[in-house]
């Protein structure tokens, strides 16, 4: 959490510093451009004031009715501004008093509508800015007007006020930026600490969770919108963990229950045999063998499920006839089905060949047939069919007391409904083994209740693209 918060704080500070720097530069250069525009406007006014006071005489002389006494910055005792006037051929006509003994101004110029502005070093040695204009002075007498007569005017002034204003603005921006950068990490850290409070509370709540507190849920009240999906997913995870742990607890209890009874019976028979060994009958020995076989079957089924879940079962693919496999497995339960008056309908194409692990598929088929024979009511009808369109093998039989909500529990280990799923000699592992084997073979095994009250198990043997052609097509 600290690392994430530190990284977020650093990222926010860097981003804010970049924004602050960019904003400061924009403000500074915008202010500079504005001040320079205003300064250029001032130079333009001064230049046009001098231009309007300049007249052309018939003898190509120039009269300047302008006195710099009215503009103190042009005075020789102030020397903040300067102007100089030339005839176009280079003869100096007039200079401001501030230029006395200081030399000439640079002679650069543009047209009246587009004068030239430039920065320069003034004769006093300070930085200034100048405007240069080439213009035609007015004639004293219209009859004396000479269209070829042009004057060059250059007006320059110190940039002191502008430079000082920009320096003050730069200092202010730097000071504000420095203070902001110093304060920002603390504000960002405080904001992140406060903003990450709900996440920290969520983490603290998660740290208290263990196997004994799976019934607890993460509170979703007053959580920010960004954390709501996380809390919902965590609660869903807790529900799945609670269900998984509950299944494991039930599994352990069921194993103990299933093995306790035969072990007790086996122990009693052993004690009787030890006490009255000479009177032990073959019936007792036969009973002991049946109990041992029952226990062995439970253990083997549990091992099969465990190996499937841990992917410890090797698969050997081979091609074989599906109907032959079905009939071989049906033969094992045909006598039991006949005793209960059950009728079978097996509709499998004669020449339907599939390629998979024959032994594992036989385990799936055998458990599904045993389930149908064991739990069908007397004189019921067991149907085993292959659907050519969907590539599924279905096993169906009538059921009396199963409800829709019971279907999803059929593949749970040791699950047996009291009335419909209880029978001596059955541990409730057959369908779990069938499901495990089907998963290992990459086959989908599902269960559903049909509209006429039959339980239907569907095993996806083929993908539709892999369906073979059968006889008659």
C-alpha positions as CSV (number, residue, x, y, z in Angstrom):
1,X,0.0,0.0,0.0
2,X,2.8,2.4,0.9
3,X,4.6,1.7,-2.3
4,X,1.5,2.3,-4.4
5,X,0.8,5.5,-2.5
6,X,4.3,6.7,-2.9
7,X,4.3,6.0,-6.6
8,X,0.9,7.7,-7.0
9,X,2.2,10.7,-5.0
10,X,5.3,10.9,-7.1
11,X,3.4,10.7,-10.3
12,X,0.9,13.3,-9.2
13,X,3.7,15.7,-8.1
14,X,5.6,15.2,-11.4
15,X,2.4,15.8,-13.4
16,X,1.5,18.9,-11.3
17,X,5.1,20.2,-11.6
18,X,4.9,19.8,-15.4
19,X,1.5,21.6,-15.5
20,X,2.7,24.3,-13.2
21,X,5.9,24.9,-15.3
22,X,3.9,24.9,-18.5
23,X,1.3,27.3,-17.0
24,X,4.0,29.6,-15.7
25,X,5.8,29.7,-19.0
26,X,2.5,30.5,-20.8
27,X,1.7,33.3,-18.3
28,X,5.2,34.7,-18.6
29,X,5.4,34.8,-22.3
30,X,1.8,36.0,-22.7
31,X,2.6,38.9,-20.3
32,X,5.9,39.6,-22.1
33,X,4.1,39.8,-25.5
34,X,1.5,42.0,-24.0
35,X,4.0,44.4,-22.4
36,X,6.1,44.5,-25.6
37,X,2.9,45.3,-27.7
38,X,2.1,48.1,-25.3
39,X,5.7,49.4,-25.5
40,X,5.7,49.2,-29.3
41,X,2.4,51.1,-29.3
42,X,4.1,53.8,-27.2
43,X,7.1,54.0,-29.6
44,X,4.7,54.3,-32.5
45,X,2.8,57.2,-30.9
46,X,6.1,59.0,-30.2
47,X,7.2,58.4,-33.8
48,X,4.0,59.6,-35.3
49,X,4.0,62.7,-33.1
50,X,7.4,63.6,-34.5
51,X,6.4,62.7,-38.1
52,X,3.3,65.0,-37.9
53,X,5.6,67.9,-36.8
54,X,7.9,67.5,-39.8
55,X,7.5,69.6,-42.9
56,X,9.2,69.8,-46.3
57,X,10.4,73.1,-47.8
58,X,10.9,73.9,-51.5
59,X,14.7,74.0,-51.2
60,X,14.6,70.4,-49.8
61,X,15.1,71.6,-46.3
62,X,13.2,70.1,-43.4
63,X,11.4,72.0,-40.6
64,X,10.7,70.1,-37.4
65,X,8.2,71.9,-35.3
66,X,8.8,69.5,-32.4
67,X,10.5,70.2,-29.1
68,X,11.6,67.4,-26.9
69,X,11.1,69.6,-23.9
70,X,7.5,68.5,-23.9
71,X,8.6,64.9,-23.6
72,X,11.0,64.7,-20.7
73,X,12.4,61.3,-21.6
74,X,14.1,62.9,-24.7
75,X,15.8,65.5,-22.5
76,X,19.6,65.5,-22.2
77,X,19.4,65.3,-18.4
78,X,17.1,62.3,-18.4
79,X,18.2,60.3,-21.5
80,X,15.6,57.6,-21.3
81,X,14.4,58.0,-24.9
82,X,16.1,59.1,-28.2
83,X,15.2,60.0,-31.7
84,X,17.1,60.8,-34.9
85,X,15.9,62.1,-38.2
86,X,17.7,61.6,-41.6
87,X,17.1,62.5,-45.1
88,X,17.1,59.3,-47.1
89,X,20.5,60.1,-48.6
90,X,21.9,59.9,-45.1
91,X,22.1,63.5,-44.0
92,X,21.1,64.0,-40.4
93,X,18.2,66.5,-40.0
94,X,17.5,66.4,-36.3
95,X,18.6,64.6,-33.1
96,X,17.0,64.5,-29.7
97,X,18.8,66.4,-26.9
98,X,19.4,63.1,-25.2
99,X,21.7,62.1,-28.0
100,X,24.2,64.9,-27.5
101,X,27.7,63.6,-27.5
102,X,26.5,60.0,-27.6
103,X,26.7,59.2,-31.3
104,X,24.0,58.1,-33.7
105,X,21.2,55.6,-33.6
106,X,21.2,52.6,-35.9
107,X,19.4,53.4,-39.1
108,X,16.8,50.6,-39.7
109,X,13.4,51.3,-41.1
110,X,10.2,50.1,-42.6
111,X,7.1,51.6,-44.2
112,X,4.6,53.8,-42.4
113,X,2.0,51.0,-42.3
114,X,4.6,48.4,-41.3
115,X,7.4,50.0,-39.3
116,X,10.4,48.0,-38.1
117,X,10.8,47.2,-34.4
118,X,13.9,45.8,-32.8
119,X,15.9,45.5,-29.6
120,X,19.2,47.2,-29.3
121,X,21.8,48.6,-26.9
122,X,21.2,52.3,-26.5
123,X,24.0,54.8,-26.6
124,X,23.8,55.0,-22.8
125,X,24.7,51.3,-22.7
126,X,21.3,50.0,-21.5
127,X,18.9,47.7,-23.4
128,X,16.2,49.4,-25.3
129,X,13.8,49.0,-28.2
130,X,13.5,51.1,-31.3
131,X,11.1,51.8,-34.2
132,X,12.3,52.8,-37.7
133,X,10.0,54.5,-40.3
134,X,10.6,55.7,-43.8
135,X,8.0,58.4,-44.6
136,X,7.3,61.5,-46.8
137,X,7.0,64.7,-44.8
138,X,4.2,67.1,-45.5
139,X,5.0,70.1,-47.7
140,X,4.7,73.7,-46.3
141,X,3.1,74.7,-49.6
142,X,1.3,72.2,-51.8
143,X,3.1,73.8,-54.7
144,X,6.5,73.0,-53.1
145,X,5.6,69.2,-52.8
146,X,8.4,66.8,-54.0
147,X,7.3,63.2,-54.3
148,X,10.9,62.0,-54.2
149,X,11.7,63.4,-50.9
150,X,11.8,60.9,-48.0
151,X,12.8,61.0,-44.4
152,X,14.0,58.2,-42.0
153,X,13.0,58.4,-38.4
154,X,14.2,56.2,-35.6
155,X,12.8,56.5,-32.1
156,X,14.4,54.4,-29.3
157,X,13.6,54.1,-25.6
158,X,14.8,52.2,-22.6
159,X,13.1,48.9,-21.7
160,X,13.6,49.4,-18.0
161,X,10.0,49.3,-17.0
162,X,9.2,46.3,-19.1
163,X,12.4,44.5,-18.0
164,X,11.6,45.2,-14.4
165,X,8.0,44.2,-14.8
166,X,9.1,40.9,-16.4
167,X,11.7,40.3,-13.7
168,X,9.1,40.9,-11.0
169,X,6.7,38.6,-12.8
170,X,9.4,35.9,-13.2
171,X,10.3,36.2,-9.5
172,X,6.6,36.0,-8.5
173,X,6.0,32.9,-10.7
174,X,9.2,31.2,-9.4
175,X,8.2,32.0,-5.8
176,X,4.6,30.7,-6.3
177,X,5.9,27.7,-8.1
178,X,8.5,26.9,-5.4
179,X,6.0,27.2,-2.6
180,X,3.5,25.1,-4.6
181,X,6.0,22.4,-5.3
182,X,7.0,22.3,-1.6
183,X,3.4,22.2,-0.4
184,X,2.1,19.9,-3.1
185,X,3.7,16.6,-1.9
186,X,2.2,17.1,1.5
187,X,-1.2,17.9,0.1
188,X,-1.0,15.0,-2.4
189,X,0.1,12.7,0.4
190,X,-2.8,13.8,2.6
191,X,-5.3,13.5,-0.3
192,X,-4.1,10.1,-1.2
193,X,-4.1,8.9,2.4
194,X,-7.6,10.1,2.8
195,X,-8.7,8.8,-0.7
196,X,-7.1,5.4,-0.1
197,X,-8.7,5.1,3.3
198,X,-11.5,2.8,2.0
199,X,-9.0,0.7,0.1
200,X,-6.9,0.4,3.3
201,X,-10.0,-0.5,5.2
202,X,-10.8,-3.2,2.6
203,X,-7.2,-4.6,2.9
204,X,-7.5,-4.6,6.7
205,X,-10.8,-6.5,6.5
206,X,-9.2,-9.0,4.1
207,X,-6.3,-9.6,6.5
208,X,-8.8,-10.9,9.1
209,X,-10.3,-13.4,6.8
210,X,-9.5,-17.1,7.4
211,X,-11.1,-20.5,7.1
212,X,-13.3,-19.8,10.2
213,X,-14.6,-16.4,8.9
214,X,-15.8,-17.3,5.4
215,X,-19.3,-16.4,6.3
216,X,-18.3,-12.7,6.6
217,X,-18.6,-10.4,3.7
218,X,-16.9,-7.1,2.8
219,X,-19.2,-4.1,3.5
220,X,-20.2,-2.2,0.4
221,X,-21.8,0.8,2.1
222,X,-20.1,4.1,1.7
223,X,-17.5,2.6,-0.7
224,X,-16.3,4.8,-3.7
225,X,-17.7,3.7,-7.0
226,X,-14.2,2.5,-8.1
227,X,-14.1,0.0,-5.2
228,X,-17.6,-1.3,-5.5
229,X,-16.7,-3.9,-8.2
230,X,-13.7,-5.1,-6.2
231,X,-15.9,-5.5,-3.1
232,X,-18.5,-7.4,-5.1
233,X,-15.9,-9.7,-6.6
234,X,-14.3,-10.3,-3.2
235,X,-17.7,-11.2,-1.7
236,X,-18.4,-13.5,-4.7
237,X,-15.0,-15.1,-4.0
238,X,-15.8,-15.5,-0.3
239,X,-19.1,-17.2,-1.3
240,X,-17.2,-19.7,-3.6
241,X,-14.6,-20.4,-0.9
242,X,-17.4,-20.9,1.7
243,X,-19.1,-23.3,-0.6
244,X,-15.9,-25.1,-1.4
245,X,-14.9,-25.4,2.3
246,X,-18.4,-26.6,3.2
247,X,-18.2,-29.2,0.5
248,X,-14.8,-30.4,1.8
249,X,-16.3,-30.6,5.3
250,X,-19.2,-32.5,4.1
251,X,-16.9,-34.7,2.1
252,X,-14.8,-35.6,5.1
253,X,-17.9,-36.3,7.2
254,X,-19.4,-38.4,4.4
255,X,-16.2,-40.4,4.0
256,X,-16.2,-41.1,7.8
257,X,-19.8,-42.0,7.7
258,X,-19.5,-44.3,4.7
259,X,-16.5,-46.2,6.1
260,X,-17.6,-46.3,9.7
261,X,-20.4,-48.7,9.2
262,X,-18.6,-51.3,7.2
263,X,-15.5,-51.0,9.4
264,X,-17.7,-51.6,12.5
265,X,-19.4,-54.6,10.9
266,X,-16.0,-56.0,9.9
267,X,-14.7,-55.5,13.4
268,X,-17.6,-57.3,14.9
269,X,-17.2,-60.2,12.6
270,X,-13.5,-60.4,13.4
271,X,-14.2,-60.3,17.1
272,X,-16.8,-63.1,16.8
273,X,-14.5,-65.2,14.7
274,X,-11.7,-64.8,17.3
275,X,-13.9,-65.7,20.1
276,X,-15.8,-68.6,18.5
277,X,-13.4,-69.4,15.6
278,X,-14.4,-73.0,15.4
279,X,-18.1,-71.9,15.0
280,X,-17.4,-69.4,12.2
281,X,-19.7,-70.1,9.2
282,X,-19.1,-69.6,5.6
283,X,-21.9,-66.9,5.7
284,X,-19.8,-64.8,8.0
285,X,-16.8,-65.1,5.9
286,X,-18.8,-64.2,2.8
287,X,-20.2,-61.2,4.6
288,X,-16.7,-60.1,5.6
289,X,-15.6,-60.3,2.0
290,X,-18.6,-58.3,0.8
291,X,-17.8,-55.6,3.4
292,X,-14.1,-55.5,2.3
293,X,-15.1,-55.3,-1.3
294,X,-17.5,-52.4,-0.6
295,X,-14.8,-50.5,1.3
296,X,-12.3,-51.3,-1.5
297,X,-14.8,-49.9,-4.1
298,X,-15.3,-46.7,-2.1
299,X,-11.5,-46.2,-1.7
300,X,-10.9,-46.9,-5.4
301,X,-13.6,-44.5,-6.5
302,X,-12.2,-41.8,-4.3
303,X,-8.7,-42.4,-5.7
304,X,-10.1,-42.2,-9.2
305,X,-11.7,-38.8,-8.5
306,X,-8.5,-37.6,-6.9
307,X,-6.3,-38.7,-9.7
308,X,-8.6,-37.0,-12.3
309,X,-8.6,-33.8,-10.3
310,X,-4.8,-33.9,-10.0
311,X,-4.4,-34.8,-13.7
312,X,-2.6,-38.0,-12.7
313,X,-4.4,-40.3,-15.2
314,X,-2.8,-41.1,-18.5
315,X,-5.0,-41.2,-21.6
316,X,-4.5,-43.7,-24.3
317,X,-6.5,-42.9,-27.4
318,X,-7.7,-45.6,-29.7
319,X,-10.5,-46.1,-32.2
320,X,-13.4,-48.5,-31.3
321,X,-17.1,-49.1,-31.9
322,X,-19.3,-47.1,-29.6
323,X,-22.3,-49.5,-29.6
324,X,-20.0,-52.5,-28.7
325,X,-18.8,-50.5,-25.7
326,X,-22.4,-49.7,-24.6
327,X,-23.5,-53.3,-25.0
328,X,-20.6,-54.6,-23.0
329,X,-21.3,-52.3,-20.1
330,X,-25.1,-53.0,-20.3
331,X,-24.4,-56.8,-20.1
332,X,-23.0,-56.2,-16.5
333,X,-26.3,-54.8,-15.3
334,X,-28.7,-56.7,-17.5
335,X,-29.5,-59.3,-14.8
336,X,-30.2,-56.6,-12.2
337,X,-32.4,-54.7,-14.6
338,X,-34.4,-57.9,-15.4
339,X,-35.0,-58.5,-11.7
340,X,-36.6,-55.1,-11.4
341,X,-38.6,-55.4,-14.6
342,X,-36.7,-52.6,-16.3
343,X,-37.0,-52.2,-20.1
344,X,-34.1,-50.9,-22.2
345,X,-34.1,-49.0,-25.5
346,X,-30.6,-48.7,-27.0
347,X,-30.4,-46.8,-30.2
348,X,-26.7,-46.5,-31.3
349,X,-25.6,-46.7,-35.0
350,X,-24.0,-50.1,-35.6
351,X,-20.9,-48.8,-37.3
352,X,-20.3,-45.6,-35.3
353,X,-16.5,-45.4,-34.6
354,X,-15.0,-43.0,-32.1
355,X,-11.5,-42.3,-31.0
356,X,-10.7,-41.7,-27.3
357,X,-9.6,-43.6,-24.2
358,X,-11.7,-46.7,-24.2
359,X,-11.3,-47.7,-20.5
360,X,-12.1,-44.2,-19.2
361,X,-15.1,-43.9,-21.5
362,X,-16.2,-47.3,-20.2
363,X,-16.0,-45.9,-16.7
364,X,-18.3,-43.1,-17.6
365,X,-20.8,-45.3,-19.5
366,X,-20.7,-48.0,-16.7
367,X,-21.5,-45.5,-13.9
368,X,-24.3,-43.9,-15.9
369,X,-25.9,-47.3,-16.7
370,X,-25.5,-48.4,-13.1
371,X,-27.1,-45.1,-11.9
372,X,-30.1,-45.7,-14.3
373,X,-30.6,-49.3,-13.2
374,X,-30.2,-48.6,-9.5
375,X,-32.6,-45.6,-9.2
376,X,-35.2,-46.3,-11.9
377,X,-38.6,-47.3,-10.4
378,X,-39.6,-50.9,-11.1
379,X,-40.8,-51.6,-14.7
380,X,-39.3,-48.3,-15.8
381,X,-37.7,-47.7,-19.2
382,X,-34.1,-46.9,-19.7
383,X,-33.1,-45.2,-22.9
384,X,-29.6,-44.9,-24.4
385,X,-29.5,-42.9,-27.6
386,X,-27.0,-41.2,-29.9
387,X,-28.0,-37.9,-31.4
388,X,-26.4,-37.6,-34.8
389,X,-27.1,-33.8,-35.1
390,X,-25.5,-32.8,-31.8
391,X,-23.0,-35.6,-31.4
392,X,-24.2,-36.4,-27.9
393,X,-24.8,-39.7,-26.2
394,X,-27.8,-39.6,-23.8
395,X,-28.8,-41.8,-20.9
396,X,-32.3,-41.3,-19.5
397,X,-34.5,-43.0,-16.9
398,X,-37.6,-42.2,-14.9
399,X,-37.1,-40.6,-11.5
400,X,-39.7,-40.2,-8.8
401,X,-38.6,-37.6,-6.2
402,X,-35.9,-35.5,-7.9
403,X,-36.6,-31.8,-8.1
404,X,-35.0,-29.2,-10.5
405,X,-32.8,-27.9,-7.7
406,X,-31.5,-31.4,-7.1
407,X,-30.0,-31.8,-10.6
408,X,-27.0,-29.6,-9.9
409,X,-26.1,-31.7,-6.9
410,X,-26.1,-35.0,-8.6
411,X,-22.3,-34.9,-9.4
412,X,-21.4,-34.0,-5.8
413,X,-19.5,-36.7,-4.0
414,X,-21.6,-38.8,-1.6
415,X,-24.7,-36.8,-2.3
416,X,-27.9,-38.9,-2.1
417,X,-31.4,-37.6,-1.6
418,X,-33.0,-39.3,1.3
419,X,-35.8,-41.0,-0.6
420,X,-34.8,-41.1,-4.2
421,X,-31.0,-41.5,-3.9
422,X,-30.5,-43.9,-1.0
423,X,-29.7,-47.5,-1.5
424,X,-27.5,-50.0,0.3
425,X,-24.3,-50.8,-1.4
426,X,-24.2,-47.4,-3.2
427,X,-21.8,-44.7,-1.8
428,X,-22.9,-41.8,-4.0
429,X,-19.6,-41.6,-5.8
430,X,-20.6,-43.1,-9.2
431,X,-21.7,-39.9,-10.9
432,X,-18.7,-38.0,-9.4
433,X,-16.4,-40.6,-11.0
434,X,-18.3,-40.3,-14.3
435,X,-18.0,-36.5,-14.3
436,X,-14.3,-36.7,-13.4
437,X,-13.5,-39.2,-16.2
438,X,-15.5,-37.1,-18.7
439,X,-13.5,-34.0,-17.8
440,X,-10.2,-35.9,-18.2
441,X,-11.4,-37.0,-21.7
442,X,-12.4,-33.3,-22.6
443,X,-16.1,-34.4,-22.8
444,X,-19.0,-32.5,-21.4
445,X,-21.3,-34.3,-19.1
446,X,-24.6,-32.6,-18.1
447,X,-27.8,-33.5,-16.4
448,X,-31.3,-32.2,-16.8
449,X,-34.9,-33.1,-16.0
450,X,-37.1,-33.6,-19.1
451,X,-40.7,-32.4,-19.3
452,X,-42.0,-35.9,-18.7
453,X,-40.2,-36.3,-15.4
454,X,-37.2,-38.3,-16.6
455,X,-33.6,-37.5,-15.6
456,X,-31.4,-37.2,-18.7
457,X,-27.6,-37.4,-18.7
458,X,-26.0,-36.1,-21.9
459,X,-22.4,-36.9,-22.8
460,X,-20.8,-34.9,-25.7
461,X,-18.9,-37.5,-27.6
462,X,-18.2,-35.5,-30.8
463,X,-17.9,-31.9,-31.8
464,X,-20.3,-31.3,-34.6
465,X,-17.5,-30.8,-37.1
466,X,-16.2,-34.3,-36.2
467,X,-19.4,-36.2,-36.6
468,X,-18.9,-39.3,-38.7
469,X,-21.2,-40.6,-41.4
470,X,-23.2,-43.5,-40.2
471,X,-25.1,-46.2,-42.1
472,X,-28.1,-45.0,-44.2
473,X,-26.7,-41.5,-44.8
